[in-house]
Amino acid sequence: MSFRDFVTKTDFVITKPVSKNLEVSGIIYSASDKSIMFENIKETKNKIAANVFASKEKVAKYLSCEVKDLVPIMTNALNSPTKPTLIPKTDHEELGLDLEKLPILTHTKQDGGPYISSGIIIVKDPSVGQNVCYHRGMIIGKNKIALRILERNTMELLKKNNGELKAAYCIGIGGETALAAAMAPPLGVNELEIANSIKPINVIKAKTFEAELPADAEIIMEGTLSLNEKHSEGPFVDLTGTNDIIRQEPIFTVEKIYARPNYIYHALLPGGFEHKILMGMPREPTVFDCVKKAGVDVIDVSVNPGGSSWFHVIVKINKKNEDDGKKAIEAAMKGHTSGKHFFIVDKDINIYDPLEVEWAMATRFQANKDFYIFQNQKGSSLDPSANQITRETTKAGFDLTMELDKIEKMTRTEFPKHNIKEYL
């Protein structure tokens, strides 16, 4: 299934004329996690799809699985990447070099300009291989985009290649590729191979440089990404719903744009449900994997919405040793380096119910021995309370598990289960 196949049935279809500037974004925001197809955009003839993967249920539907299977599927793909199928050609058609003609949204009055928020950047180094990652892009000209590039894989490859690389910017990708692009595996692991292990995909060769691109992407731009040419980027609302700061960022000069006939533009609302799902959920398998490799019997992981689907990580374990809680905290920190607060709970706690997690803290947690503080850590630039330049922050771990010799005392009493409707 491709992105296009999946968006043929959305929760809402809007046929009234709407503008890509400050109108579409407000409608998406009002729809919460409901998927939308905008069929009548004032500035373009092309449709816009939004909230496509705005819940775990929607992602599971795309992958034809149950929600409970998402973390195991992603964890398996992370550990067992497979090569996608290379096909010779697709139905893409070349467009003119004018970004202003694309239905790229201006989301809020504070935005530095129109922003691409759903695009993945693909670069390739001859000795390291291919890297695939999300990067937001602010339109600064008809063929120029200022890209927010963190000090990670893309930046490392840029520096390794004298500050310049050929790149592709892909919009409107399938769910498996969308998840894999956010997993941040070690440099040298091709995220498209992770995507293929989640669900088989086809790839095509890039037209202007040596790389493989998702064949079903609705829009593909190719060009040059350069550290030697920078532009102010921002402000832009991010995952927390607060505005990120303005920085000098590399420029992507677009040299070719091609798209599927009657392409559908994927609008991802910054800080919205879909943003949180596609950014936070792919960290659940990386945490699961690290905790498992630390020797702890891990059951499930949630990067929960209350922590902006980024800062708070809840890990459910089958505790077998007294130090399992601490080990799980330390391993989870490695699995999600941008995480801030880490909560470890027993197997009887529903990690998707914040009241249950809080109950575990109230009844199973003693701060003098179950609370761990980690100062001077690298966190996330998205945290407005952290240093947004150095990313320095303080992290904390909460062991909310029962002491093994007090399980009987700390376990909730179960009542008989009866359905009141049977007695009415």
Sequence and secondary structure as in RCSB ss.txt:
>XXXX:A:sequence
MSFRDFVTKTDFVITKPVSKNLEVSGIIYSASDKSIMFENIKETKNKIAANVFASKEKVAKYLSCEVKDLVPIMT
NALNSPTKPTLIPKTDHEELGLDLEKLPILTHTKQDGGPYISSGIIIVKDPSVGQNVCYHRGMIIGKNKIALRIL
ERNTMELLKKNNGELKAAYCIGIGGETALAAAMAPPLGVNELEIANSIKPINVIKAKTFEAELPADAEIIMEGTL
SLNEKHSEGPFVDLTGTNDIIRQEPIFTVEKIYARPNYIYHALLPGGFEHKILMGMPREPTVFDCVKKAGVDVID
VSVNPGGSSWFHVIVKINKKNEDDGKKAIEAAMKGHTSGKHFFIVDKDINIYDPLEVEWAMATRFQANKDFYIFQ
NQKGSSLDPSANQITRETTKAGFDLTMELDKIEKMTRTEFPKHNIKEYL
>XXXX:A:secstr
  HHHHTTS SEEE S B TBTTHHHHHHHTTT  EEE  BTT SSEEEESTT SHHHHHHHHTS GGGHHHHHH
HHHHS    EE S  S EEE S GGGS  BB STT SS EE S EEEEEETTTEEEEEE  EEEEETTEEEE   
TTHHHHHHHHTTTEEEEEEEES  HHHHHHTTS   TT  HHHHHHHHS  EEEE SSSS EEETT SEEEEEEE
EEEEEEEE  EE TTSSEE  EEEEEEEEEEEEE TT EEEE  TTSHHHHHHHHTTHHHHHHHHHHHTT  EEE
EEE GGGTTTSEEEEEE   STTHHHHHHHHHHHH TT  EEEEE TTS TT HHHHHHHHHHH  HHHHEEEEE
EEE  TT TTS TTT EEEEEEEE    GGGHHHHS        GGGG 
